[in-house]
Amino acid sequence: MRPMPRAPAPSPSVLPEAYTPAVRRSLLRADPTLAPLFKTVGPFRMERSPLHSPFEALAHSIVYQQLHGRAAATIFGRVCERVGKGRAFTPEKLLALPDATLREAGLSANKLLAMQDLARKTVDGTVPSLARVRRMSDADLIEHLTRVRGIGQWTVEMLLIFRLGRPDILPVDDYGVRKGFMVIQGLKDMPKPKALLAYGERWRPYRTVVSWYLWRAADLPVGTFAPPPGD
């Protein structure tokens, strides 16, 4: 008799609600060096923003790239005044506007091209609908959304964490995550992304939780934590 196929493990529910005492214990068993970090930082307080539209969320990300928060908010507000607010912020309305109108809002030439590409790829289905986004795996979302001009893996990872609450995201190219790891491990240099990715395998399936704590650790001075035994 052929063995019955194993059922896939159920996907963890979304964060922050999914961070339970059992999850904390599981992470500490997998990596006891996290204990001082958890104790120093305190409770897990990740805040998730609602995702009403993949198009709006990604447009927001494009505008905010390489800008201070206040300046980006001003520009995005001007874009919304021209395109529409809330449900009226649609790819069709953005594509109907002259380039000069969007440039007047403060968009650079590169960001304008990225926004227009995002709008076209939303219309043609490359950027999935909200219903599909909620069903798609992390890897599939990264593969689909990075087809858009100006959208890299880091941008999609931020959407996965802070909009969708996906529990197993480790953005190894993020400066804050790498610096936080350097702080808690007592390293002299920032870890290479490949090395951090390999080490982070022990944090599955809750790498997002550890990423959030590493961001908090990045604000602490090097030397806050004693190096792990054997270093």
C-alpha positions as CSV (number, residue, x, y, z in Angstrom):
1,M,0.0,0.0,0.0
2,R,1.3,3.4,-1.0
3,P,1.8,5.7,2.0
4,M,-0.6,8.6,2.3
5,P,1.0,11.9,1.4
6,R,1.7,14.1,4.4
7,A,-0.6,17.1,4.8
8,P,1.2,20.4,4.6
9,A,1.7,22.2,7.8
10,P,-0.9,24.8,8.4
11,S,0.3,28.4,7.7
12,P,0.8,30.5,10.8
13,S,-1.8,33.3,11.2
14,V,-0.7,36.8,10.6
15,L,1.3,39.0,12.9
16,P,1.2,40.6,15.4
17,E,-1.7,38.5,16.7
18,A,0.1,35.3,15.9
19,Y,3.0,36.1,18.3
20,T,2.1,34.0,21.3
21,P,4.0,32.8,24.4
22,A,4.4,29.4,22.6
23,V,6.0,31.1,19.6
24,R,8.4,33.0,21.9
25,R,9.4,29.7,23.7
26,S,9.9,28.0,20.3
27,L,12.3,30.8,19.1
28,L,14.3,30.7,22.4
29,R,14.6,26.9,22.1
30,A,15.9,27.3,18.5
31,D,18.2,30.1,19.4
32,P,18.9,30.8,23.1
33,T,21.0,33.9,22.1
34,L,17.8,35.7,21.5
35,A,16.9,35.7,25.2
36,P,18.8,38.9,26.1
37,L,17.4,40.7,23.1
38,F,13.8,39.8,24.0
39,K,14.4,40.9,27.6
40,T,16.1,44.2,26.7
41,V,13.6,45.3,24.0
42,G,10.5,44.0,25.8
43,P,7.1,43.0,24.3
44,F,6.6,42.5,20.6
45,R,4.8,45.6,19.4
46,M,4.8,45.4,15.7
47,E,2.2,47.6,14.1
48,R,0.6,46.6,10.8
49,S,-1.0,49.0,8.4
50,P,-4.2,47.9,6.6
51,L,-3.8,46.9,2.9
52,H,-6.8,48.2,0.9
53,S,-5.2,48.1,-2.5
54,P,-1.9,46.6,-3.8
55,F,-1.7,49.4,-6.3
56,E,-2.0,52.1,-3.6
57,A,0.4,50.4,-1.2
58,L,3.1,50.0,-3.9
59,A,2.6,53.5,-5.2
60,H,3.1,54.7,-1.7
61,S,6.3,52.7,-1.4
62,I,7.7,54.1,-4.7
63,V,7.1,57.7,-3.6
64,Y,8.7,57.1,-0.2
65,Q,11.9,55.6,-1.6
66,Q,15.0,57.6,-0.6
67,L,13.0,60.4,0.9
68,H,12.5,61.6,4.5
69,G,9.0,60.7,5.7
70,R,7.6,64.3,5.8
71,A,8.7,65.2,2.3
72,A,7.4,61.9,0.9
73,A,4.1,62.3,2.7
74,T,3.7,65.8,1.1
75,I,4.5,64.5,-2.4
76,F,2.2,61.5,-2.0
77,G,-0.6,63.7,-0.8
78,R,-0.2,65.9,-3.9
79,V,-0.3,62.8,-6.1
80,C,-3.5,61.7,-4.4
81,E,-5.0,65.2,-5.0
82,R,-4.5,64.7,-8.7
83,V,-5.3,61.0,-9.0
84,G,-7.9,60.5,-6.3
85,K,-8.1,59.5,-2.7
86,G,-9.1,56.2,-1.2
87,R,-11.0,54.0,-3.7
88,A,-10.6,56.7,-6.3
89,F,-6.9,56.2,-6.4
90,T,-6.9,53.8,-9.4
91,P,-4.3,52.9,-12.0
92,E,-6.7,54.0,-14.8
93,K,-6.9,57.5,-13.4
94,L,-3.2,57.8,-12.9
95,L,-2.5,56.7,-16.5
96,A,-5.0,59.3,-17.8
97,L,-3.0,62.2,-16.3
98,P,-0.4,64.0,-18.3
99,D,3.2,63.5,-17.2
100,A,3.5,67.2,-16.4
101,T,0.6,67.0,-13.9
102,L,2.3,64.2,-11.9
103,R,5.7,65.9,-12.1
104,E,4.1,69.0,-10.6
105,A,3.2,66.9,-7.6
106,G,6.9,66.4,-7.0
107,L,7.6,63.1,-8.6
108,S,11.1,62.7,-10.1
109,A,11.3,61.4,-13.7
110,N,12.3,57.9,-12.5
111,K,9.5,57.7,-9.9
112,L,7.0,58.9,-12.5
113,L,8.1,56.0,-14.9
114,A,7.9,53.6,-12.0
115,M,4.4,54.7,-11.0
116,Q,3.2,54.5,-14.6
117,D,4.7,51.0,-15.0
118,L,3.0,50.0,-11.7
119,A,-0.3,51.3,-13.1
120,R,0.0,49.4,-16.4
121,K,1.0,46.2,-14.7
122,T,-2.0,46.5,-12.3
123,V,-4.3,46.9,-15.2
124,D,-2.9,43.9,-17.1
125,G,-2.9,41.7,-14.0
126,T,0.8,41.4,-13.4
127,V,0.1,43.1,-10.0
128,P,-2.5,40.7,-8.5
129,S,-5.8,41.8,-7.0
130,L,-6.1,42.2,-3.2
131,A,-7.9,38.9,-3.0
132,R,-5.1,37.1,-4.9
133,V,-2.4,38.8,-2.9
134,R,-3.9,37.5,0.3
135,R,-3.8,33.9,-1.1
136,M,-0.3,34.0,-2.7
137,S,2.9,32.7,-1.1
138,D,5.7,35.1,-0.1
139,A,7.9,33.8,-2.9
140,D,5.2,34.2,-5.5
141,L,4.5,37.8,-4.4
142,I,8.1,38.7,-4.6
143,E,8.4,37.2,-8.0
144,H,5.3,39.0,-9.4
145,L,5.8,42.4,-7.8
146,T,9.5,42.8,-8.6
147,R,8.5,42.8,-12.3
148,V,7.4,46.4,-11.7
149,R,10.0,49.1,-12.4
150,G,11.3,50.5,-9.2
151,I,10.0,47.7,-7.0
152,G,12.8,45.5,-5.6
153,Q,12.7,42.6,-3.1
154,W,13.1,44.8,-0.1
155,T,10.0,46.8,-1.0
156,V,8.0,43.7,-1.3
157,E,9.3,42.3,1.9
158,M,8.2,45.5,3.7
159,L,4.7,45.0,2.2
160,L,4.7,41.4,3.4
161,I,5.7,42.4,6.9
162,F,3.9,45.7,7.6
163,R,0.8,45.3,5.4
164,L,0.1,41.6,5.2
165,G,1.6,40.5,8.6
166,R,3.4,37.5,7.0
167,P,5.3,35.8,9.9
168,D,8.4,34.4,8.1
169,I,10.2,37.3,6.4
170,L,13.9,38.0,6.9
171,P,15.0,41.1,4.9
172,V,18.7,40.3,4.9
173,D,19.6,43.3,2.7
174,D,18.0,45.7,5.2
175,Y,20.6,47.8,7.0
176,G,18.8,47.9,10.3
177,V,18.3,44.1,10.4
178,R,22.0,43.5,9.6
179,K,23.1,46.1,12.2
180,G,20.8,44.6,14.8
181,F,22.4,41.2,14.3
182,M,25.8,42.7,14.6
183,V,24.8,44.3,17.9
184,I,23.3,41.2,19.5
185,Q,26.1,38.9,18.3
186,G,28.9,41.4,19.4
187,L,30.4,41.4,15.9
188,K,32.9,44.0,14.8
189,D,31.5,44.1,11.2
190,M,28.1,43.9,9.6
191,P,27.1,40.4,8.6
192,K,26.9,39.6,4.9
193,P,23.3,39.0,3.7
194,K,24.2,35.4,2.7
195,A,25.6,34.6,6.2
196,L,22.6,36.2,7.9
197,L,20.2,34.2,5.7
198,A,21.9,31.0,6.7
199,Y,22.0,31.8,10.4
200,G,18.3,32.8,10.2
201,E,17.2,29.4,9.1
202,R,16.9,28.5,12.8
203,W,14.2,31.2,13.3
204,R,11.8,29.7,10.8
205,P,8.8,30.0,10.6
206,Y,8.8,33.3,12.6
207,R,11.7,35.2,11.1
208,T,9.6,38.3,10.9
209,V,9.4,38.4,14.7
210,V,13.2,38.3,14.9
211,S,13.5,40.9,12.2
212,W,11.4,43.3,14.2
213,Y,13.5,42.7,17.3
214,L,16.7,43.2,15.2
215,W,15.4,46.6,14.1
216,R,15.0,47.6,17.8
217,A,18.5,46.3,18.5
218,A,20.0,48.4,15.8
219,D,19.2,51.5,17.9
220,L,21.2,50.1,20.8
221,P,25.0,50.6,21.1
222,V,27.4,47.9,20.1
223,G,28.5,46.1,23.2
224,T,25.0,46.1,24.8
225,F,25.0,42.3,24.6
226,A,27.7,39.9,25.6
227,P,29.1,37.8,22.7
228,P,27.6,34.3,22.5
229,P,29.7,31.6,24.3
230,G,32.6,30.4,22.2
231,D,33.2,33.7,20.4
